[in-house]
Amino acid sequence: TMIIKHEDSYTTVYTNLGCRMREVDDKVRKGDKIALLGKSEKKGEVYLCFEIRHKNEARNPLFFLP
């Protein structure tokens, strides 16, 4: 699991990652690669779990993504 802190008490959460390309406290900008996707242990499928949180409460990402 990787959690990236943003302005105004927002965070984005990424799970089911393979190789991570960032370390704790690294600064990231739009377009930076942060990790590679991992495979499911059961089926071997590649997928990503993504979440947007505001003040640690999950929000609907459809309201934030283009």
N, C-alpha and C positions, 0 to 999 in steps of 0.2 A: 504494500500500500504506500502511495506517495500522496502527500497533502501539500498543496501550494497555497500560501497565504497571499491574498490580494488586498487592495485598499477597501476601506469602509466595512471591515469585519467579514469579508467574503473569503471563502476558501474553495478550492476545487480538489476533489478526491479521485484518485485513479487506483484501481485494483486489478489484479490478475496480470501483473507486469512480469516481463522476463528480465532482461538485462537493463539495469538502471544506468542512465547516462549523467545523472546529477547527484550531488552529495547534499547532506544537510546544510542548510543556510546558503546554498548557491542562489544567486540571482538568476531569474529566467525572464526572458522577454517573449513577446508574441512570435511564434514561428520556431522557437528553439525546440530541439528534440530533447525529451526528458527521459524516455525509456523505450524499449522494444516490447511488443506484446508477448504475453506468455500463452502457453497452451493449457487447456483443461486437462487435469490428471485423468479423469474418467474417459472422456471421448477423444481427447487430443485436438479439440477444436480451439481455434484462436479467437479470443474475444476480449473486450475491455469493459470494465464497469466504471462508470463516470458519474460523479455527483457534484452538484453545486450546493454549498451551504452558506447561510448568512447567520451570523452569530450562533454557529454550530447547529443550526436547524436546516434540514434538507429542503431544498427549493426545487421547483419544476424547471429543469434545464431548458425546456422549450421557450420559456420567457426570456432567456438570456442569449441563446445561440441564433446565428443568422439563418 
